[in-house]
Amino acid sequence: MEIEATNLDIYGGEPLPWSRVEQALDNYIGGPGSPAFLSTVRPDGRPHTAAVGALWLDGGFYFTSGPATRKSRNLARNSACTVAVSLEGIDLIVDATAAVITEPDTLERIAARYREAGWAVEVDGAAFTAPYSAPSAGPAPWQLYFATPHSVVGVGTAEPNGATRWQLS
């Protein structure tokens, strides 16, 4: 993956290193106290934002959603999305493209990761089921999505402060 950094700091600071983003995202799983917010585009162009139980793995965000939810219906029509997270020392806005994941080995691997984090999820066909989920996910079964990042903006909230945009290709 090629990464191009653009310094957005208006105070003359150095660009933030991509390694800071990677370190902050290492083993990230969103949930109570560290939510991830997914923004999608409604058919009329207005934004829609909802908290999701996202996890960072394989260079992007995995998250779940029921097919009847607003975010899933939006993504079926327009795969463009943004994931926003506030991590230790840095806030991130990740512009991405999301796709439903149905590959059995990936579903099992991601379900295992969610179980390690405390969510009793199981693979059922090409989706997930569990005794519970976040209300924003809608009723089971839940589809697994992968958000492939294209651009990331990071704002340092601890020293060294700064702001940087990374283009990923």
N, C-alpha and C positions, 0 to 999 in steps of 0.2 A: 504494500500500500504506500502510495506517495502522499506526503503531507506538506502543504504549503501554508506557512504562517504569515499572518498580517497583524502587525502591532496596532491595536486600537487605543492604546494608552495616550491620553491627552496631556499627561504630566511629564512625559519624557522618560518613563520607565522602559525597561527592556521587555521584549515579548515574553510571555509565559512559555515555558517549555511544554511540549506535548507529553513528556514523561510525567508531569504533574497531573495531567488529566488521567493518564493511564493508572497512576498510583491511586488517585481518588476514586476511580471507578472499580478498581480491583475488588472482586467479591461483592459488589453492590447489589443489594436486593431492596427495592423500595417497599415500604410498608408504614405502619404507624410510627411517627417520629422521623421518618426519612422518605416522604412520598415522592413519587415521580408523577408529573403531570403531562398527559398526552393531549395535544391539540390536533384536531382534524378540521377539514373544510366541509361545511354543510353544502347541499346542492345550490343554495342561493348565494354562496360565497362567504357567508358569515362563519366565524370560527366557533368551534365547539371544544371545550377543554374538560377533561375528567381525570381524576387521580387513578392510577393503575399500579398494580403490583409488578413493576418492571424489574428485570434483572439484567445485568450487563455480563455478556459472555460472547465469545466469538467475534469481538469487535463491534457489537451492536446491542440493542435492547430487545429482549424478549418480553412479551406481555400477553395477557389473556383478555378475551372479551367474548361475550355471547353474541351470536350472529344477529340478533334482533336489536341490539343496542344502537344508539345514535352513532357512536364512534365506529362500530363495525360497518354499519350501513354507509357512513361517510367514506371509510377506507375502501369499500367495495367499488365505490364510484370514482374516488380520487385517492391514490395511495400516498400522496404527500402528507407528511405529519411533522410535528415537532415534539420532542420530549424535553422537559425541563426538570432539572434536579438541583438541589442545594446540598453540596457535599462539604466535608471538612476542608476548609480553606479555599474553596472555589465553587462558584455557581456556574452551571452549564446549561446552554440552550443548544439542542442537537436537532438540526434539520435533517430529515430522513425520508425514506420511502419504505412503507410497511407492506409485508406480504404474509399471507397465511402459510403456516408450516404444517405439512401433513406427513412428512417423512417419519416412519415409525421409530427409527433409532434416535432421531433428534427429539421427538416427542418424549420418549423414555428418558433420555439424558436430562432434558429440561425438567421433567416431572420429578426426577430424583433430586435435582438441585432445589426445587421448590420444597420438597419434603424435608431436605436437610435444614431448610429455613423455618420449618414448622407448619407448612400447609399440607394437609393430608390429601394430596391430589393423585389421581390415577389416570392413566391413558385409557380411553374408551373409543376404539376405532381411530378416527383422525382428530379427536378432540380430548379435552380433559373433563373429568368429573371429580367432585369432592363433596363432603358433607356441608361445606360452607364456602363462601367466597365474599369478596367485597360487594356491597350492593350495586356499585357502578358496573360490575361485570355482567349483570343480568343473570337469568337462571341458566343452570347447566343444560347442555354441555357447552364448554367454552373453547373457542378456537385459540390456538397459539399463533401469535404474530412475531415476526422478526423485523425490527426497524433498522435498516441499513443506513448509517450516517453518511451524509454528503458534506455537511458543513457544521462546525462546532464553534460556538462563541463561549469563551470562559472569562469570568471576572473574578480576580483574586479577592478573597474576603479575609485573608491573612497575609502577612509579609512573606515573600515580596508581593505587593499588590500589583495590579496591572489588568489589562484587558487584551485578549488576543482572539483572532478568528483563524481557525484552521480549515482549509479546504482538503478534503480527503478524496483520493482517486486511486 
